[in-house]
Amino acid sequence: MLAIFNERTKWALRARLLEIGWEHLLRKGFRALRIEDITQEAGIGKGTFYGFFPSKDDFV
């Protein structure tokens, strides 16, 4: 699934997801953290997110 991204793009997107996720986590806390919010802000689908991180717990 992530084959459409080159290595540089993969690392940049992963870093962006972590940045967005951290901001959401600080604002909302773990229980209110929604993958949908992160993916929407990053402009990707949930399936792409789960190609990087198997679960919300692994993401955090």
C-alpha distance matrix in Angstrom:
0.0 3.8 5.4 7.0 8.9 11.8 13.3 15.8 13.7 11.5 14.9 16.5 14.1 14.4 18.1 18.3 16.8 19.3 22.1 21.6 21.3 24.5 26.4 25.6 26.5 29.7 30.7 29.8 29.5 27.1 28.1 27.6 24.3 21.8 18.0 18.4 20.9 18.8 15.8 18.3 20.1 17.1 16.1 12.6 11.5 11.9 8.5 7.3 10.4 9.8 6.9 9.9 12.7 13.2 16.1 18.6 20.9 18.6 18.0 21.8
3.8 0.0 3.8 5.3 5.8 8.5 9.6 12.1 10.1 7.8 11.3 12.9 10.9 11.3 14.9 15.4 14.4 16.9 19.4 19.4 19.5 22.4 24.3 24.0 25.0 28.0 29.1 28.7 28.5 26.3 27.7 27.2 23.6 21.5 17.7 18.4 20.3 17.6 14.9 17.6 18.7 15.3 14.9 11.7 11.8 12.4 9.7 7.1 9.6 10.0 6.5 8.2 11.7 13.2 16.2 18.3 20.4 17.7 16.7 20.3
5.4 3.8 0.0 3.8 5.4 7.2 9.1 12.0 10.7 9.3 12.8 14.5 13.3 14.1 17.4 18.1 17.7 20.0 22.4 22.6 23.0 25.7 27.6 27.6 28.6 31.5 32.7 32.3 32.2 30.0 31.5 30.9 27.4 25.2 21.4 22.0 23.8 21.1 18.3 20.8 21.7 18.2 17.5 14.6 14.9 15.9 13.1 10.6 13.4 13.7 10.1 11.7 15.2 16.6 19.8 22.0 24.0 21.1 20.2 23.9
7.0 5.3 3.8 0.0 3.8 6.7 9.8 11.7 9.5 9.2 13.0 13.7 12.3 14.1 17.2 17.2 17.1 20.0 21.8 21.7 22.6 25.5 26.9 26.9 28.4 31.1 32.0 31.9 32.2 30.3 31.8 30.8 27.2 24.9 21.2 21.1 22.7 20.2 17.1 19.0 19.9 16.4 15.2 12.7 13.5 15.4 13.1 10.4 13.5 14.7 11.6 13.0 16.7 18.4 21.1 22.9 25.3 22.7 21.2 24.8
8.9 5.8 5.4 3.8 0.0 3.8 6.5 7.9 5.7 5.8 9.4 10.1 9.3 11.2 13.9 14.2 14.7 17.3 18.9 19.4 20.5 23.0 24.5 24.9 26.3 28.8 29.9 30.2 30.4 28.7 30.6 29.6 25.9 24.0 20.4 20.7 21.7 18.8 16.2 18.3 18.5 14.8 14.3 12.3 13.9 15.6 13.9 10.5 12.8 14.4 11.4 11.7 15.4 17.9 20.4 21.8 24.0 21.3 19.5 22.8
11.8 8.5 7.2 6.7 3.8 0.0 3.8 5.6 5.3 6.1 8.8 10.0 10.6 12.2 14.3 15.3 16.4 18.4 19.9 21.0 22.2 24.2 25.9 26.8 28.0 30.3 31.7 32.2 32.3 30.7 32.9 32.1 28.3 26.7 23.2 23.8 24.6 21.4 19.1 21.3 21.1 17.3 17.3 15.6 17.5 19.0 17.3 13.8 15.6 17.1 13.9 13.5 17.3 19.9 22.6 24.0 25.8 22.7 21.0 24.2
13.3 9.6 9.1 9.8 6.5 3.8 0.0 3.8 5.5 5.1 6.3 8.6 9.9 10.5 12.3 14.2 15.3 16.6 18.4 20.0 20.9 22.5 24.6 25.8 26.6 28.7 30.5 31.1 30.8 29.2 31.7 31.2 27.4 26.3 22.8 24.1 24.6 21.1 19.5 22.1 21.4 17.7 18.4 16.8 18.7 19.6 18.1 14.6 15.6 16.9 13.7 12.4 16.0 18.8 21.5 22.8 24.1 20.8 19.3 22.2
15.8 12.1 12.0 11.7 7.9 5.6 3.8 0.0 3.8 5.5 5.3 6.2 8.6 10.0 10.7 12.3 14.3 15.6 16.6 18.4 19.9 21.2 22.9 24.5 25.5 27.3 29.0 30.1 30.0 28.9 31.5 30.8 27.0 26.0 22.9 23.9 23.9 20.4 19.0 21.2 20.0 16.3 17.4 16.6 19.1 20.3 19.5 15.8 16.3 18.3 15.6 13.9 17.3 20.5 22.8 23.4 24.8 21.7 19.7 22.2
13.7 10.1 10.7 9.5 5.7 5.3 5.5 3.8 0.0 3.8 5.5 5.0 6.0 8.4 9.8 10.4 12.1 14.2 15.1 16.3 17.9 19.7 21.1 22.3 23.8 25.7 27.1 27.9 28.2 27.1 29.5 28.4 24.6 23.4 20.1 20.8 20.8 17.5 15.8 17.8 16.8 13.1 13.8 12.9 15.6 17.2 16.6 12.8 13.6 16.0 13.6 12.3 15.7 19.0 21.0 21.6 23.5 20.7 18.3 21.0
11.5 7.8 9.3 9.2 5.8 6.1 5.1 5.5 3.8 0.0 3.8 5.5 5.2 6.0 8.6 9.8 10.5 12.3 14.2 15.3 16.2 18.2 20.1 21.0 22.0 24.3 25.8 26.3 26.2 24.7 27.0 26.3 22.5 21.3 17.9 19.1 19.6 16.1 14.5 17.2 16.6 12.9 13.9 12.3 14.3 15.1 14.2 10.5 11.0 12.9 10.3 8.7 12.2 15.4 17.6 18.5 20.2 17.3 15.2 18.2
14.9 11.3 12.8 13.0 9.4 8.8 6.3 5.3 5.5 3.8 0.0 3.8 5.5 5.0 6.1 8.5 9.9 10.6 12.2 14.2 15.1 16.4 18.5 20.0 20.6 22.5 24.5 25.3 25.0 23.8 26.5 26.0 22.2 21.6 18.5 20.2 20.1 16.4 15.6 18.4 17.1 13.6 15.5 14.5 16.7 17.2 16.7 13.2 12.6 14.5 12.5 9.8 12.7 16.2 18.1 18.5 19.7 16.7 14.5 16.9
16.5 12.9 14.5 13.7 10.1 10.0 8.6 6.2 5.0 5.5 3.8 0.0 3.8 5.5 5.2 6.2 8.7 10.0 10.5 12.3 14.1 15.3 16.7 18.4 19.7 21.3 22.9 24.1 24.3 23.5 26.3 25.2 21.5 20.8 18.0 19.2 18.5 14.9 14.3 16.4 14.7 11.2 13.3 13.1 16.0 17.0 17.2 13.6 13.0 15.7 14.2 11.7 14.4 18.1 19.4 19.3 20.9 18.3 15.5 17.6
14.1 10.9 13.3 12.3 9.3 10.6 9.9 8.6 6.0 5.2 5.5 3.8 0.0 3.8 5.4 4.9 6.1 8.6 9.7 10.4 12.0 14.0 15.4 16.4 17.9 19.9 21.2 21.9 22.3 21.3 23.7 22.5 18.7 17.7 14.6 15.6 15.3 11.7 10.7 13.1 11.8 8.2 10.1 9.5 12.3 13.2 13.7 10.1 9.4 12.5 11.4 9.2 11.9 15.5 16.6 16.5 18.6 16.4 13.4 15.8
14.4 11.3 14.1 14.1 11.2 12.2 10.5 10.0 8.4 6.0 5.0 5.5 3.8 0.0 3.8 5.4 5.1 6.3 8.6 10.0 10.4 12.2 14.4 15.3 16.0 18.3 20.1 20.6 20.3 19.0 21.6 21.0 17.1 16.5 13.6 15.5 15.3 11.6 11.2 14.3 13.2 10.0 12.5 11.3 13.4 13.2 13.6 10.3 8.6 11.0 10.1 7.0 9.1 12.9 14.0 13.9 15.5 13.0 10.2 12.6
18.1 14.9 17.4 17.2 13.9 14.3 12.3 10.7 9.8 8.6 6.1 5.2 5.4 3.8 0.0 3.8 5.5 5.1 6.2 8.7 9.7 10.5 12.5 14.3 15.0 16.6 18.6 19.8 19.6 18.9 21.9 21.1 17.4 17.5 15.1 17.0 16.0 12.3 12.8 15.4 13.4 10.7 13.8 13.6 16.1 16.0 16.9 13.8 11.8 14.3 13.9 10.5 12.0 15.8 16.4 15.5 16.8 14.5 11.4 12.9
18.3 15.4 18.1 17.2 14.2 15.3 14.2 12.3 10.4 9.8 8.5 6.2 4.9 5.4 3.8 0.0 3.8 5.4 5.0 6.1 8.4 9.8 10.8 12.4 14.0 15.5 16.8 18.1 18.6 18.3 20.9 19.6 15.9 15.6 13.4 14.7 13.3 9.7 10.2 12.2 9.8 7.3 10.6 11.1 14.0 14.5 16.0 13.0 11.1 14.3 14.4 11.7 13.0 16.7 16.8 15.6 17.5 15.9 12.4 13.7
16.8 14.4 17.7 17.1 14.7 16.4 15.3 14.3 12.1 10.5 9.9 8.7 6.1 5.1 5.5 3.8 0.0 3.8 5.4 5.2 5.9 8.4 10.0 10.5 11.8 14.1 15.4 15.9 16.2 15.3 17.7 16.6 12.8 12.3 9.9 11.6 10.7 6.9 7.7 10.4 8.9 6.7 10.1 9.8 11.8 11.5 13.3 10.8 8.1 11.2 11.9 9.3 9.9 13.5 13.2 11.9 14.1 12.7 9.1 10.8
19.3 16.9 20.0 20.0 17.3 18.4 16.6 15.6 14.2 12.3 10.6 10.0 8.6 6.3 5.1 5.4 3.8 0.0 3.8 5.5 5.0 6.0 8.6 9.8 10.1 12.1 14.1 14.9 14.6 13.8 16.8 16.2 12.5 13.1 11.4 13.8 12.6 9.1 10.8 13.6 11.8 10.2 13.8 13.5 15.3 14.3 16.0 13.8 10.7 12.9 13.8 10.5 10.3 13.8 13.3 11.5 12.7 11.4 7.8 8.5
22.1 19.4 22.4 21.8 18.9 19.9 18.4 16.6 15.1 14.2 12.2 10.5 9.7 8.6 6.2 5.0 5.4 3.8 0.0 3.8 5.4 5.2 6.4 8.8 9.9 10.9 12.6 14.3 14.6 14.8 17.9 16.7 13.3 14.2 13.1 14.9 12.8 9.5 11.8 13.6 10.9 9.9 13.7 14.5 16.8 16.4 18.6 16.2 13.4 16.1 17.0 13.9 14.0 17.5 16.6 14.5 15.8 14.9 11.3 11.2
21.6 19.4 22.6 21.7 19.4 21.0 20.0 18.4 16.3 15.3 14.2 12.3 10.4 10.0 8.7 6.1 5.2 5.5 3.8 0.0 3.8 5.5 5.2 6.3 8.6 10.1 10.8 12.1 13.1 13.4 16.0 14.1 10.8 11.2 10.3 11.6 9.1 6.2 8.9 10.2 7.6 7.6 11.3 12.4 14.5 14.2 16.9 15.0 12.2 15.2 16.7 14.2 14.0 17.1 15.9 13.4 15.4 15.2 11.4 11.5
21.3 19.5 23.0 22.6 20.5 22.2 20.9 19.9 17.9 16.2 15.1 14.1 12.0 10.4 9.7 8.4 5.9 5.0 5.4 3.8 0.0 3.8 5.4 5.1 5.9 8.5 9.9 10.2 10.4 10.0 12.7 11.5 8.0 8.9 8.3 10.7 8.8 6.0 9.2 11.3 9.7 9.8 13.3 13.5 14.7 13.4 16.0 14.7 11.3 13.5 15.6 13.0 11.9 14.6 12.9 10.0 11.8 12.0 8.3 8.0
24.5 22.4 25.7 25.5 23.0 24.2 22.5 21.2 19.7 18.2 16.4 15.3 14.0 12.2 10.5 9.8 8.4 6.0 5.2 5.5 3.8 0.0 3.8 5.4 5.0 6.1 8.6 9.9 9.6 10.1 13.4 12.6 9.6 11.7 11.8 14.2 12.0 9.6 12.9 14.7 12.6 12.8 16.5 17.0 18.5 17.2 19.7 18.2 14.7 16.7 18.6 15.6 14.3 17.1 15.2 12.2 13.0 13.2 9.9 8.3
26.4 24.3 27.6 26.9 24.5 25.9 24.6 22.9 21.1 20.1 18.5 16.7 15.4 14.4 12.5 10.8 10.0 8.6 6.4 5.2 5.4 3.8 0.0 3.8 5.5 5.3 6.3 8.6 9.7 11.3 14.1 12.4 10.0 11.9 12.6 14.2 11.1 9.5 13.0 13.9 11.2 12.4 15.9 17.2 18.9 18.1 21.1 19.7 16.5 18.9 20.9 18.2 17.2 20.0 17.9 14.7 16.0 16.6 13.2 11.7
25.6 24.0 27.6 26.9 24.9 26.8 25.8 24.5 22.3 21.0 20.0 18.4 16.4 15.3 14.3 12.4 10.5 9.8 8.8 6.3 5.1 5.4 3.8 0.0 3.8 5.5 5.1 5.8 7.4 8.8 10.9 8.8 6.4 8.4 9.8 11.3 8.3 7.7 11.5 12.2 10.4 12.2 15.3 16.3 17.3 16.1 19.3 18.6 15.3 17.5 20.0 17.8 16.4 18.6 16.1 12.6 14.3 15.6 12.4 11.0
26.5 25.0 28.6 28.4 26.3 28.0 26.6 25.5 23.8 22.0 20.6 19.7 17.9 16.0 15.0 14.0 11.8 10.1 9.9 8.6 5.9 5.0 5.5 3.8 0.0 3.8 5.5 5.3 4.7 5.9 8.9 8.0 6.0 9.2 10.8 13.1 11.0 10.1 13.8 15.1 13.8 15.0 18.2 18.6 19.3 17.5 20.4 19.8 16.2 17.7 20.3 17.9 15.8 17.7 14.9 11.3 12.0 13.7 10.9 8.5
29.7 28.0 31.5 31.1 28.8 30.3 28.7 27.3 25.7 24.3 22.5 21.3 19.9 18.3 16.6 15.5 14.1 12.1 10.9 10.1 8.5 6.1 5.3 5.5 3.8 0.0 3.8 5.8 5.8 8.4 11.3 10.4 9.3 12.6 14.4 16.4 13.7 12.9 16.7 17.6 15.7 17.1 20.5 21.4 22.5 21.0 23.9 23.1 19.6 21.3 23.7 21.0 19.2 21.2 18.6 14.9 15.3 16.8 14.2 11.4
30.7 29.1 32.7 32.0 29.9 31.7 30.5 29.0 27.1 25.8 24.5 22.9 21.2 20.1 18.6 16.8 15.4 14.1 12.6 10.8 9.9 8.6 6.3 5.1 5.5 3.8 0.0 3.8 6.2 9.4 11.2 9.2 8.9 11.8 14.2 15.4 12.3 12.6 16.3 16.5 14.7 16.9 19.9 21.2 22.2 20.9 24.2 23.6 20.3 22.2 24.9 22.7 20.9 22.8 20.0 16.3 17.3 19.1 16.3 14.0
29.8 28.7 32.3 31.9 30.2 32.2 31.1 30.1 27.9 26.3 25.3 24.1 21.9 20.6 19.8 18.1 15.9 14.9 14.3 12.1 10.2 9.9 8.6 5.8 5.3 5.8 3.8 0.0 3.8 6.8 7.7 5.5 6.2 9.3 12.3 13.7 11.2 12.1 15.7 16.0 15.1 17.4 20.0 20.8 21.2 19.4 22.7 22.8 19.4 20.8 23.9 22.0 19.8 21.2 17.9 14.2 15.3 17.7 15.4 13.1
29.5 28.5 32.2 32.2 30.4 32.3 30.8 30.0 28.2 26.2 25.0 24.3 22.3 20.3 19.6 18.6 16.2 14.6 14.6 13.1 10.4 9.6 9.7 7.4 4.7 5.8 6.2 3.8 0.0 3.8 5.8 5.7 6.2 9.9 12.7 14.9 13.1 13.3 16.9 18.0 17.2 18.9 21.8 22.0 22.1 19.8 22.8 22.9 19.3 20.2 23.2 21.2 18.5 19.6 16.3 12.5 12.7 15.4 13.6 10.8
27.1 26.3 30.0 30.3 28.7 30.7 29.2 28.9 27.1 24.7 23.8 23.5 21.3 19.0 18.9 18.3 15.3 13.8 14.8 13.4 10.0 10.1 11.3 8.8 5.9 8.4 9.4 6.8 3.8 0.0 3.8 5.5 5.1 8.6 10.9 13.7 12.8 12.8 15.9 17.6 17.4 18.6 21.3 20.9 20.5 17.8 20.4 20.8 17.1 17.4 20.6 18.7 15.7 16.3 12.8 9.2 9.2 12.2 10.9 8.2
28.1 27.7 31.5 31.8 30.6 32.9 31.7 31.5 29.5 27.0 26.5 26.3 23.7 21.6 21.9 20.9 17.7 16.8 17.9 16.0 12.7 13.4 14.1 10.9 8.9 11.3 11.2 7.7 5.8 3.8 0.0 3.8 5.6 8.2 11.2 13.4 13.1 14.0 16.8 18.1 18.5 20.1 22.3 21.8 20.9 18.0 20.8 21.8 18.3 18.3 21.8 20.5 17.4 17.4 13.6 10.3 10.7 14.2 13.3 11.3
27.6 27.2 30.9 30.8 29.6 32.1 31.2 30.8 28.4 26.3 26.0 25.2 22.5 21.0 21.1 19.6 16.6 16.2 16.7 14.1 11.5 12.6 12.4 8.8 8.0 10.4 9.2 5.5 5.7 5.5 3.8 0.0 3.8 6.2 9.8 11.2 10.2 11.8 14.7 15.4 15.7 17.8 19.9 19.8 19.2 16.8 19.9 20.8 17.6 18.3 21.8 20.6 18.0 18.4 14.8 11.3 12.8 15.8 14.2 12.6
24.3 23.6 27.4 27.2 25.9 28.3 27.4 27.0 24.6 22.5 22.2 21.5 18.7 17.1 17.4 15.9 12.8 12.5 13.3 10.8 8.0 9.6 10.0 6.4 6.0 9.3 8.9 6.2 6.2 5.1 5.6 3.8 0.0 3.8 6.7 8.9 7.8 8.5 11.5 12.8 13.0 14.6 16.9 16.7 16.3 13.9 17.0 17.5 14.1 15.1 18.4 17.0 14.6 15.5 12.2 8.6 10.6 13.1 10.8 9.7
21.8 21.5 25.2 24.9 24.0 26.7 26.3 26.0 23.4 21.3 21.6 20.8 17.7 16.5 17.5 15.6 12.3 13.1 14.2 11.2 8.9 11.7 11.9 8.4 9.2 12.6 11.8 9.3 9.9 8.6 8.2 6.2 3.8 0.0 3.8 5.3 5.4 6.8 8.9 10.1 11.3 12.8 14.5 13.9 13.0 10.7 14.0 14.9 11.8 12.9 16.4 15.6 13.6 14.3 11.3 8.4 11.4 13.5 11.3 11.4
18.0 17.7 21.4 21.2 20.4 23.2 22.8 22.9 20.1 17.9 18.5 18.0 14.6 13.6 15.1 13.4 9.9 11.4 13.1 10.3 8.3 11.8 12.6 9.8 10.8 14.4 14.2 12.3 12.7 10.9 11.2 9.8 6.7 3.8 0.0 3.8 5.4 5.1 6.1 8.4 10.0 10.5 12.0 10.8 9.8 7.2 10.4 11.1 8.1 9.4 12.7 12.2 10.5 11.5 9.2 7.2 10.8 11.9 9.5 10.8
18.4 18.4 22.0 21.1 20.7 23.8 24.1 23.9 20.8 19.1 20.2 19.2 15.6 15.5 17.0 14.7 11.6 13.8 14.9 11.6 10.7 14.2 14.2 11.3 13.1 16.4 15.4 13.7 14.9 13.7 13.4 11.2 8.9 5.3 3.8 0.0 3.8 5.5 5.2 5.9 8.6 9.8 10.3 9.5 8.3 6.7 10.5 11.4 9.4 11.2 14.3 14.4 13.5 14.4 12.5 10.8 14.5 15.6 13.1 14.5
20.9 20.3 23.8 22.7 21.7 24.6 24.6 23.9 20.8 19.6 20.1 18.5 15.3 15.3 16.0 13.3 10.7 12.6 12.8 9.1 8.8 12.0 11.1 8.3 11.0 13.7 12.3 11.2 13.1 12.8 13.1 10.2 7.8 5.4 5.4 3.8 0.0 3.8 5.6 5.2 6.2 8.6 9.9 10.4 10.5 9.8 13.5 13.6 11.3 13.7 16.6 15.9 15.1 16.7 14.6 12.2 15.6 16.7 13.7 14.4
18.8 17.6 21.1 20.2 18.8 21.4 21.1 20.4 17.5 16.1 16.4 14.9 11.7 11.6 12.3 9.7 6.9 9.1 9.5 6.2 6.0 9.6 9.5 7.7 10.1 12.9 12.6 12.1 13.3 12.8 14.0 11.8 8.5 6.8 5.1 5.5 3.8 0.0 3.8 5.5 5.3 6.2 8.6 8.8 9.7 9.0 12.3 11.5 8.9 11.7 14.1 12.9 12.4 14.6 13.0 10.9 14.1 14.5 11.1 12.2
15.8 14.9 18.3 17.1 16.2 19.1 19.5 19.0 15.8 14.5 15.6 14.3 10.7 11.2 12.8 10.2 7.7 10.8 11.8 8.9 9.2 12.9 13.0 11.5 13.8 16.7 16.3 15.7 16.9 15.9 16.8 14.7 11.5 8.9 6.1 5.2 5.6 3.8 0.0 3.8 5.4 5.0 5.9 5.2 6.0 6.1 9.4 8.5 6.8 10.1 12.1 11.7 12.0 14.1 13.2 12.1 15.6 15.5 12.4 14.4
18.3 17.6 20.8 19.0 18.3 21.3 22.1 21.2 17.8 17.2 18.4 16.4 13.1 14.3 15.4 12.2 10.4 13.6 13.6 10.2 11.3 14.7 13.9 12.2 15.1 17.6 16.5 16.0 18.0 17.6 18.1 15.4 12.8 10.1 8.4 5.9 5.2 5.5 3.8 0.0 3.8 5.4 5.1 6.3 7.4 8.6 11.9 11.4 10.4 13.6 15.5 15.4 15.8 17.7 16.7 15.2 18.8 19.0 15.9 17.5
20.1 18.7 21.7 19.9 18.5 21.1 21.4 20.0 16.8 16.6 17.1 14.7 11.8 13.2 13.4 9.8 8.9 11.8 10.9 7.6 9.7 12.6 11.2 10.4 13.8 15.7 14.7 15.1 17.2 17.4 18.5 15.7 13.0 11.3 10.0 8.6 6.2 5.3 5.4 3.8 0.0 3.8 5.5 8.0 10.2 11.4 14.6 13.2 11.8 15.3 16.9 16.0 16.5 19.0 18.0 16.1 19.3 19.4 15.9 17.0
17.1 15.3 18.2 16.4 14.8 17.3 17.7 16.3 13.1 12.9 13.6 11.2 8.2 10.0 10.7 7.3 6.7 10.2 9.9 7.6 9.8 12.8 12.4 12.2 15.0 17.1 16.9 17.4 18.9 18.6 20.1 17.8 14.6 12.8 10.5 9.8 8.6 6.2 5.0 5.4 3.8 0.0 3.8 5.7 8.8 10.3 12.8 10.6 9.6 13.3 14.2 13.2 14.4 17.3 16.9 15.7 18.8 18.1 14.6 16.4
16.1 14.9 17.5 15.2 14.3 17.3 18.4 17.4 13.8 13.9 15.5 13.3 10.1 12.5 13.8 10.6 10.1 13.8 13.7 11.3 13.3 16.5 15.9 15.3 18.2 20.5 19.9 20.0 21.8 21.3 22.3 19.9 16.9 14.5 12.0 10.3 9.9 8.6 5.9 5.1 5.5 3.8 0.0 3.8 7.0 9.8 12.0 10.2 10.4 14.0 14.7 14.5 16.1 18.6 18.5 17.7 21.1 20.5 17.3 19.4
12.6 11.7 14.6 12.7 12.3 15.6 16.8 16.6 12.9 12.3 14.5 13.1 9.5 11.3 13.6 11.1 9.8 13.5 14.5 12.4 13.5 17.0 17.2 16.3 18.6 21.4 21.2 20.8 22.0 20.9 21.8 19.8 16.7 13.9 10.8 9.5 10.4 8.8 5.2 6.3 8.0 5.7 3.8 0.0 3.8 6.7 8.3 6.5 7.3 10.6 11.2 11.7 13.4 15.5 15.9 15.8 19.2 18.3 15.6 18.2
11.5 11.8 14.9 13.5 13.9 17.5 18.7 19.1 15.6 14.3 16.7 16.0 12.3 13.4 16.1 14.0 11.8 15.3 16.8 14.5 14.7 18.5 18.9 17.3 19.3 22.5 22.2 21.2 22.1 20.5 20.9 19.2 16.3 13.0 9.8 8.3 10.5 9.7 6.0 7.4 10.2 8.8 7.0 3.8 0.0 3.8 5.4 5.4 6.6 9.0 10.2 11.6 12.8 14.0 14.3 14.7 18.3 17.7 15.5 18.3
11.9 12.4 15.9 15.4 15.6 19.0 19.6 20.3 17.2 15.1 17.2 17.0 13.2 13.2 16.0 14.5 11.5 14.3 16.4 14.2 13.4 17.2 18.1 16.1 17.5 21.0 20.9 19.4 19.8 17.8 18.0 16.8 13.9 10.7 7.2 6.7 9.8 9.0 6.1 8.6 11.4 10.3 9.8 6.7 3.8 0.0 3.8 5.4 5.0 6.3 8.7 10.1 10.3 10.9 10.8 11.3 14.9 14.6 12.8 15.7
8.5 9.7 13.1 13.1 13.9 17.3 18.1 19.5 16.6 14.2 16.7 17.2 13.7 13.6 16.9 16.0 13.3 16.0 18.6 16.9 16.0 19.7 21.1 19.3 20.4 23.9 24.2 22.7 22.8 20.4 20.8 19.9 17.0 14.0 10.4 10.5 13.5 12.3 9.4 11.9 14.6 12.8 12.0 8.3 5.4 3.8 0.0 3.8 5.4 5.1 6.4 9.1 9.8 10.0 11.1 12.7 15.9 15.0 13.8 17.2
7.3 7.1 10.6 10.4 10.5 13.8 14.6 15.8 12.8 10.5 13.2 13.6 10.1 10.3 13.8 13.0 10.8 13.8 16.2 15.0 14.7 18.2 19.7 18.6 19.8 23.1 23.6 22.8 22.9 20.8 21.8 20.8 17.5 14.9 11.1 11.4 13.6 11.5 8.5 11.4 13.2 10.6 10.2 6.5 5.4 5.4 3.8 0.0 3.8 5.4 5.0 6.9 9.0 10.4 12.0 13.3 16.3 14.8 13.1 16.5
10.4 9.6 13.4 13.5 12.8 15.6 15.6 16.3 13.6 11.0 12.6 13.0 9.4 8.6 11.8 11.1 8.1 10.7 13.4 12.2 11.3 14.7 16.5 15.3 16.2 19.6 20.3 19.4 19.3 17.1 18.3 17.6 14.1 11.8 8.1 9.4 11.3 8.9 6.8 10.4 11.8 9.6 10.4 7.3 6.6 5.0 5.4 3.8 0.0 3.8 5.3 5.4 6.3 8.3 9.1 9.8 12.9 11.5 9.5 12.8
9.8 10.0 13.7 14.7 14.4 17.1 16.9 18.3 16.0 12.9 14.5 15.7 12.5 11.0 14.3 14.3 11.2 12.9 16.1 15.2 13.5 16.7 18.9 17.5 17.7 21.3 22.2 20.8 20.2 17.4 18.3 18.3 15.1 12.9 9.4 11.2 13.7 11.7 10.1 13.6 15.3 13.3 14.0 10.6 9.0 6.3 5.1 5.4 3.8 0.0 3.8 5.2 4.8 5.2 6.7 8.8 11.5 10.0 9.2 12.8
6.9 6.5 10.1 11.6 11.4 13.9 13.7 15.6 13.6 10.3 12.5 14.2 11.4 10.1 13.9 14.4 11.9 13.8 17.0 16.7 15.6 18.6 20.9 20.0 20.3 23.7 24.9 23.9 23.2 20.6 21.8 21.8 18.4 16.4 12.7 14.3 16.6 14.1 12.1 15.5 16.9 14.2 14.7 11.2 10.2 8.7 6.4 5.0 5.3 3.8 0.0 3.8 5.8 6.8 9.7 12.0 14.2 11.8 11.2 15.0
9.9 8.2 11.7 13.0 11.7 13.5 12.4 13.9 12.3 8.7 9.8 11.7 9.2 7.0 10.5 11.7 9.3 10.5 13.9 14.2 13.0 15.6 18.2 17.8 17.9 21.0 22.7 22.0 21.2 18.7 20.5 20.6 17.0 15.6 12.2 14.4 15.9 12.9 11.7 15.4 16.0 13.2 14.5 11.7 11.6 10.1 9.1 6.9 5.4 5.2 3.8 0.0 3.8 6.7 9.2 10.8 12.5 9.7 8.5 12.2
12.7 11.7 15.2 16.7 15.4 17.3 16.0 17.3 15.7 12.2 12.7 14.4 11.9 9.1 12.0 13.0 9.9 10.3 14.0 14.0 11.9 14.3 17.2 16.4 15.8 19.2 20.9 19.8 18.5 15.7 17.4 18.0 14.6 13.6 10.5 13.5 15.1 12.4 12.0 15.8 16.5 14.4 16.1 13.4 12.8 10.3 9.8 9.0 6.3 4.8 5.8 3.8 0.0 3.8 5.6 7.4 8.8 6.1 5.6 9.4
13.2 13.2 16.6 18.4 17.9 19.9 18.8 20.5 19.0 15.4 16.2 18.1 15.5 12.9 15.8 16.7 13.5 13.8 17.5 17.1 14.6 17.1 20.0 18.6 17.7 21.2 22.8 21.2 19.6 16.3 17.4 18.4 15.5 14.3 11.5 14.4 16.7 14.6 14.1 17.7 19.0 17.3 18.6 15.5 14.0 10.9 10.0 10.4 8.3 5.2 6.8 6.7 3.8 0.0 3.8 7.3 8.3 6.4 7.6 10.9
16.1 16.2 19.8 21.1 20.4 22.6 21.5 22.8 21.0 17.6 18.1 19.4 16.6 14.0 16.4 16.8 13.2 13.3 16.6 15.9 12.9 15.2 17.9 16.1 14.9 18.6 20.0 17.9 16.3 12.8 13.6 14.8 12.2 11.3 9.2 12.5 14.6 13.0 13.2 16.7 18.0 16.9 18.5 15.9 14.3 10.8 11.1 12.0 9.1 6.7 9.7 9.2 5.6 3.8 0.0 3.8 5.3 5.2 6.2 8.8
18.6 18.3 22.0 22.9 21.8 24.0 22.8 23.4 21.6 18.5 18.5 19.3 16.5 13.9 15.5 15.6 11.9 11.5 14.5 13.4 10.0 12.2 14.7 12.6 11.3 14.9 16.3 14.2 12.5 9.2 10.3 11.3 8.6 8.4 7.2 10.8 12.2 10.9 12.1 15.2 16.1 15.7 17.7 15.8 14.7 11.3 12.7 13.3 9.8 8.8 12.0 10.8 7.4 7.3 3.8 0.0 3.8 5.4 4.9 6.2
20.9 20.4 24.0 25.3 24.0 25.8 24.1 24.8 23.5 20.2 19.7 20.9 18.6 15.5 16.8 17.5 14.1 12.7 15.8 15.4 11.8 13.0 16.0 14.3 12.0 15.3 17.3 15.3 12.7 9.2 10.7 12.8 10.6 11.4 10.8 14.5 15.6 14.1 15.6 18.8 19.3 18.8 21.1 19.2 18.3 14.9 15.9 16.3 12.9 11.5 14.2 12.5 8.8 8.3 5.3 3.8 0.0 3.8 5.4 5.3
18.6 17.7 21.1 22.7 21.3 22.7 20.8 21.7 20.7 17.3 16.7 18.3 16.4 13.0 14.5 15.9 12.7 11.4 14.9 15.2 12.0 13.2 16.6 15.6 13.7 16.8 19.1 17.7 15.4 12.2 14.2 15.8 13.1 13.5 11.9 15.6 16.7 14.5 15.5 19.0 19.4 18.1 20.5 18.3 17.7 14.6 15.0 14.8 11.5 10.0 11.8 9.7 6.1 6.4 5.2 5.4 3.8 0.0 3.8 5.5
18.0 16.7 20.2 21.2 19.5 21.0 19.3 19.7 18.3 15.2 14.5 15.5 13.4 10.2 11.4 12.4 9.1 7.8 11.3 11.4 8.3 9.9 13.2 12.4 10.9 14.2 16.3 15.4 13.6 10.9 13.3 14.2 10.8 11.3 9.5 13.1 13.7 11.1 12.4 15.9 15.9 14.6 17.3 15.6 15.5 12.8 13.8 13.1 9.5 9.2 11.2 8.5 5.6 7.6 6.2 4.9 5.4 3.8 0.0 3.8
21.8 20.3 23.9 24.8 22.8 24.2 22.2 22.2 21.0 18.2 16.9 17.6 15.8 12.6 12.9 13.7 10.8 8.5 11.2 11.5 8.0 8.3 11.7 11.0 8.5 11.4 14.0 13.1 10.8 8.2 11.3 12.6 9.7 11.4 10.8 14.5 14.4 12.2 14.4 17.5 17.0 16.4 19.4 18.2 18.3 15.7 17.2 16.5 12.8 12.8 15.0 12.2 9.4 10.9 8.8 6.2 5.3 5.5 3.8 0.0
